[in-house]
Amino acid sequence: MENRGYVRREPDPCDGRFTNAVLVPDGMAKLEASAPGHVAHVRRLVVDNLSAERLRRLGQDADRILQRIDSPAR
């Protein structure tokens, strides 16, 4: 993606051991252009194949995962 001009690398300001990929304007344009097709494809593959109950459970599971990611390390 860097070679295609969509991102640039920057050192992480909080931890020098890491490098961040930063989206540049051409990258944002590519993301915006690709998003509708990507969303439609995911919808066909995932959302349209799950019942309302399974979608609800998937949402609950995703919430649990996000809470774990956002919580301090234990």
CNS distance restraints for C-alpha pairs under 8 A (distance, minus, plus):
assign (resid   1 and name CA) (resid   5 and name CA) 6.35 0.50 0.50
assign (resid   1 and name CA) (resid   6 and name CA) 5.37 0.50 0.50
assign (resid   1 and name CA) (resid   7 and name CA) 6.03 0.50 0.50
assign (resid   2 and name CA) (resid   6 and name CA) 5.68 0.50 0.50
assign (resid   2 and name CA) (resid   7 and name CA) 4.90 0.50 0.50
assign (resid   2 and name CA) (resid   8 and name CA) 5.80 0.50 0.50
assign (resid   2 and name CA) (resid   9 and name CA) 7.82 0.50 0.50
assign (resid   5 and name CA) (resid  24 and name CA) 7.59 0.50 0.50
assign (resid   5 and name CA) (resid  26 and name CA) 6.72 0.50 0.50
assign (resid   5 and name CA) (resid  27 and name CA) 6.90 0.50 0.50
assign (resid   6 and name CA) (resid  23 and name CA) 6.08 0.50 0.50
assign (resid   6 and name CA) (resid  24 and name CA) 5.66 0.50 0.50
assign (resid   6 and name CA) (resid  25 and name CA) 7.40 0.50 0.50
assign (resid   6 and name CA) (resid  26 and name CA) 5.49 0.50 0.50
assign (resid   6 and name CA) (resid  27 and name CA) 3.69 0.50 0.50
assign (resid   6 and name CA) (resid  28 and name CA) 7.41 0.50 0.50
assign (resid   6 and name CA) (resid  30 and name CA) 7.69 0.50 0.50
assign (resid   7 and name CA) (resid  21 and name CA) 5.94 0.50 0.50
assign (resid   7 and name CA) (resid  22 and name CA) 5.20 0.50 0.50
assign (resid   7 and name CA) (resid  23 and name CA) 4.48 0.50 0.50
assign (resid   7 and name CA) (resid  24 and name CA) 5.25 0.50 0.50
assign (resid   7 and name CA) (resid  27 and name CA) 6.18 0.50 0.50
assign (resid   8 and name CA) (resid  21 and name CA) 5.66 0.50 0.50
assign (resid   8 and name CA) (resid  22 and name CA) 5.27 0.50 0.50
assign (resid   8 and name CA) (resid  23 and name CA) 6.70 0.50 0.50
assign (resid   8 and name CA) (resid  24 and name CA) 6.88 0.50 0.50
assign (resid   9 and name CA) (resid  19 and name CA) 6.38 0.50 0.50
assign (resid   9 and name CA) (resid  20 and name CA) 5.67 0.50 0.50
assign (resid   9 and name CA) (resid  21 and name CA) 4.79 0.50 0.50
assign (resid   9 and name CA) (resid  22 and name CA) 6.19 0.50 0.50
assign (resid  10 and name CA) (resid  19 and name CA) 5.61 0.50 0.50
assign (resid  10 and name CA) (resid  20 and name CA) 5.21 0.50 0.50
assign (resid  10 and name CA) (resid  21 and name CA) 6.50 0.50 0.50
assign (resid  10 and name CA) (resid  22 and name CA) 7.09 0.50 0.50
assign (resid  11 and name CA) (resid  15 and name CA) 7.95 0.50 0.50
assign (resid  11 and name CA) (resid  16 and name CA) 6.04 0.50 0.50
assign (resid  11 and name CA) (resid  17 and name CA) 7.91 0.50 0.50
assign (resid  11 and name CA) (resid  18 and name CA) 6.24 0.50 0.50
assign (resid  11 and name CA) (resid  19 and name CA) 4.48 0.50 0.50
assign (resid  11 and name CA) (resid  20 and name CA) 5.97 0.50 0.50
assign (resid  12 and name CA) (resid  16 and name CA) 5.50 0.50 0.50
assign (resid  12 and name CA) (resid  17 and name CA) 7.43 0.50 0.50
assign (resid  12 and name CA) (resid  18 and name CA) 5.42 0.50 0.50
assign (resid  12 and name CA) (resid  19 and name CA) 5.25 0.50 0.50
assign (resid  12 and name CA) (resid  20 and name CA) 5.71 0.50 0.50
assign (resid  23 and name CA) (resid  27 and name CA) 5.52 0.50 0.50
assign (resid  23 and name CA) (resid  28 and name CA) 6.34 0.50 0.50
assign (resid  24 and name CA) (resid  28 and name CA) 6.28 0.50 0.50
assign (resid  25 and name CA) (resid  29 and name CA) 6.24 0.50 0.50
assign (resid  26 and name CA) (resid  30 and name CA) 6.23 0.50 0.50
assign (resid  27 and name CA) (resid  31 and name CA) 6.11 0.50 0.50
assign (resid  28 and name CA) (resid  32 and name CA) 6.09 0.50 0.50
assign (resid  29 and name CA) (resid  33 and name CA) 6.12 0.50 0.50
assign (resid  30 and name CA) (resid  34 and name CA) 6.05 0.50 0.50
assign (resid  31 and name CA) (resid  35 and name CA) 5.93 0.50 0.50
assign (resid  32 and name CA) (resid  36 and name CA) 7.77 0.50 0.50
assign (resid  34 and name CA) (resid  38 and name CA) 6.19 0.50 0.50
assign (resid  35 and name CA) (resid  39 and name CA) 5.99 0.50 0.50
assign (resid  36 and name CA) (resid  40 and name CA) 6.19 0.50 0.50
assign (resid  37 and name CA) (resid  41 and name CA) 6.13 0.50 0.50
assign (resid  38 and name CA) (resid  42 and name CA) 6.21 0.50 0.50
assign (resid  39 and name CA) (resid  43 and name CA) 6.03 0.50 0.50
assign (resid  40 and name CA) (resid  44 and name CA) 6.25 0.50 0.50
assign (resid  41 and name CA) (resid  45 and name CA) 6.20 0.50 0.50
assign (resid  42 and name CA) (resid  46 and name CA) 5.70 0.50 0.50
assign (resid  42 and name CA) (resid  47 and name CA) 7.11 0.50 0.50
assign (resid  43 and name CA) (resid  47 and name CA) 4.72 0.50 0.50
assign (resid  43 and name CA) (resid  48 and name CA) 5.85 0.50 0.50
assign (resid  44 and name CA) (resid  48 and name CA) 5.34 0.50 0.50
assign (resid  44 and name CA) (resid  49 and name CA) 7.26 0.50 0.50
assign (resid  45 and name CA) (resid  49 and name CA) 6.69 0.50 0.50
assign (resid  46 and name CA) (resid  50 and name CA) 6.68 0.50 0.50
assign (resid  47 and name CA) (resid  55 and name CA) 7.20 0.50 0.50
assign (resid  50 and name CA) (resid  54 and name CA) 5.70 0.50 0.50
assign (resid  50 and name CA) (resid  55 and name CA) 6.00 0.50 0.50
assign (resid  51 and name CA) (resid  55 and name CA) 6.19 0.50 0.50
assign (resid  52 and name CA) (resid  56 and name CA) 6.20 0.50 0.50
assign (resid  53 and name CA) (resid  57 and name CA) 6.28 0.50 0.50
assign (resid  54 and name CA) (resid  58 and name CA) 6.04 0.50 0.50
assign (resid  55 and name CA) (resid  59 and name CA) 6.17 0.50 0.50
assign (resid  56 and name CA) (resid  60 and name CA) 6.33 0.50 0.50
assign (resid  57 and name CA) (resid  61 and name CA) 6.13 0.50 0.50
assign (resid  58 and name CA) (resid  62 and name CA) 6.08 0.50 0.50
assign (resid  59 and name CA) (resid  63 and name CA) 6.16 0.50 0.50
assign (resid  60 and name CA) (resid  64 and name CA) 6.33 0.50 0.50
assign (resid  61 and name CA) (resid  65 and name CA) 6.27 0.50 0.50
assign (resid  62 and name CA) (resid  66 and name CA) 6.16 0.50 0.50
assign (resid  63 and name CA) (resid  67 and name CA) 6.13 0.50 0.50
assign (resid  64 and name CA) (resid  68 and name CA) 6.32 0.50 0.50
assign (resid  65 and name CA) (resid  69 and name CA) 6.26 0.50 0.50
assign (resid  66 and name CA) (resid  70 and name CA) 6.01 0.50 0.50
assign (resid  67 and name CA) (resid  71 and name CA) 5.96 0.50 0.50
